[in-house]
Amino acid sequence: MSSKVLLIKPKRFGDDRGWFTEVYNKKKFAEYGIVEDFVQDNHSLSVPVDTLRGLHFQTPPFAQAKLVRCIKGRIFDVAVDVRRGSPTYGRWVGAKLSAENGHQLFIPVGFAHGFLTLEPATEVTYKVTNFYSRENDGGIRWNDPQVDIEWPLPAGDTPLLSEKDEVQPLLADFESPFAYDGIPLTLVEI
């Protein structure tokens, strides 16, 4: 199982009709170290620009790894290390995913995930390795000063948030159930 955050850049094969790409190939992903069993696909639509969803995770035994891609519009996608004992605990990495670039972000178990929409009517799909469990649904606040994510928001703007995301706890108030596995946070491009 991979515990690295991976930015995957699938090849596109194009001609005057458009393009073709493989977005998931179990054999090829295993070569990247992604051997997780994806059990559910999710799809979200965010109509307004600057809609922020996150920072979310599920706790064990229903923890989820995610494979995220943007199929319409553009997002700034973020993973935050929430593994206790990690030298990179509370640090984040981010990447712009869009329908145009076709990039995907693999987010392993032990990382909080969130994204900010950069275009109207943005659609995001993601595969997860465990089914949704309300009892194990968790998160940390999107604007936690300890994490200090550099969201690409216009100066002074506040994103559109769900009620749940407005009241997520701060990292300092979070008792992490995720253990550090010896691999510090890095964003690896493949």
N, C-alpha and C positions, 0 to 999 in steps of 0.2 A: 504494500500500500504506500502510495506516495504521501509524503508530508511536506512537499515543497509546493509553493504557489507557482503555477505554471501559466505563462501567457502563450497560448497555442495559436499559431498563424497558419491555418490550413492553406494549401495551395489551391488556386483557382485556375481552371482551364477554360479559356474563353475564345470566342470567335464572334462573328457579326450577329449571332443570335443571342448572345449573352454569355453565361459562364456556368460551370459545374464544379462542385467541391464536395469532398467527403467531410462531414462535420463530426462524425464519430465512426471509428473503426477499432473494434476491440483489440485486434492484434497490434495495430500501430500504436494505440494508446498504451498497451502493455510495454512496448519498447521505451516509452517515456516514463514508465514506472507507475502508470495509472492502471491498477488491476481491480479497482473497486467495481462492485456490482451495482449498476444504476437500476433503481426499482420504480422510479416515478419521474415524469416530466411535468414541469410547471410552466405556465405562460402568463405574463402580466402585461397589461396595457396601462400606461400612465399618460393621460391626455395633456396636462399642463407641463410646460418646461419648468425645470427646477423642482420636480417632484423627487423627494428623497425617500427611499425604502431602506430601512436598516437602522442599526447594525444588528443582524439576526444570526442565531445559531440554534441548534437543538442539543440538549445535554444527553449524555449517555443514560440509558442504553439505546437511545434513538438518535444519536449524533449523526450528522449528515455531512458528507463531502458533496461539493456542487461543481457542475460544469456549466458555466454561464455564457450565453451569447446574446447579442442584440440583433434582432431580425428586422427591425424597422426603427429608424432614427439613430440616436447616439446616446451613450451613457458614459459616466465616469464610474468605474467599478472598483470596489475597495475590499481588501481583506485585512483584518486586524488580528494579530497573534494574541490569543487569550489562553495559552497553555502555561499553567503555573510552573515556575522554575525555569522558564525559557529566558535566555539572555536578551531576547527581542520581545519580551512580553509588553503588550501595549503599543508596539510599533505597527505601522501599516505600510502597505504597498497598494498602488492603484494603476489602472490602465484605462485608456479610452477604447471602448468596444462600440462598433457601429455595424449597421447593415452593409455599409460600403467596404469596410476593411475586413469583415468576416472573422475577426479575432475572437478567441474564447479565453475565459479565465477559469482554471481549475483551482478550486479552493478546498483544501483538505479539512478533515475533522480537526477541531481545536482552533479554528479561526472564525471570527465574526465577519459577516458579509453585508455589504450595503451598496447601493448605487444611487446616483443622481442623474436625472434625465437632462439632456442638453438640447433636445429638440422636442417639438410637440408630437403627440400621438406616438410615443416610443413604445415598442414592444420588445420584451425580454423573455427568452425561454431558458430554462435550466433543468438539467438532470440532477437528481439527488439519489443518495445511496441508502436512504431510509425513509419510511413513510412518515407523514406528518403526525406529531403527537402534541396535543395541546398542553399536556402536563409537562412536557420537556421543552417547550418553546421559550427561548430566552433572548436576551439582547443587552447591548450597552448603548448609551446615549450617543447620538450622531455627532454631537459637538463637544464631547468630553475634552476638557483642556489638557488632560494627561495624555490623550491619544493625539490630539491636535491635527486632525486630518485637514489637508488643504483642499477643501471642496472648491471647485471652480464656479463659485457663485459671484454674481455682481456685488461689488462692495455694499455692505449694509443690508443686503437681501437675506431673507429667511426662506428656506425651502418649504414646500408644501409637505406636511407630515401627517401620518395617521395619528389618532389619539394615543395608540399604544406606543408609537415611536417618540412622542413628545415626553413621555414619562419613564423611559428606560433608565435603569440605574447607571451611575458612573462606574468606571472601571474600579475605582478605589472601594466601592461598596459591593463589588462582585466577588464571590468565592468560587473560583474556577474549578470545575470538575475535570478539566482536561489536563493531562500530564504531558510534560515536555518529553519529546522522543529523541533528543540529541541533534536535531536539524534546525538551526536558527532560520528565522524568516529571511527569505530572499525571493526575488521575482526572477524566475528563470524563463527565458524566451526560447521556444522551440518551434 
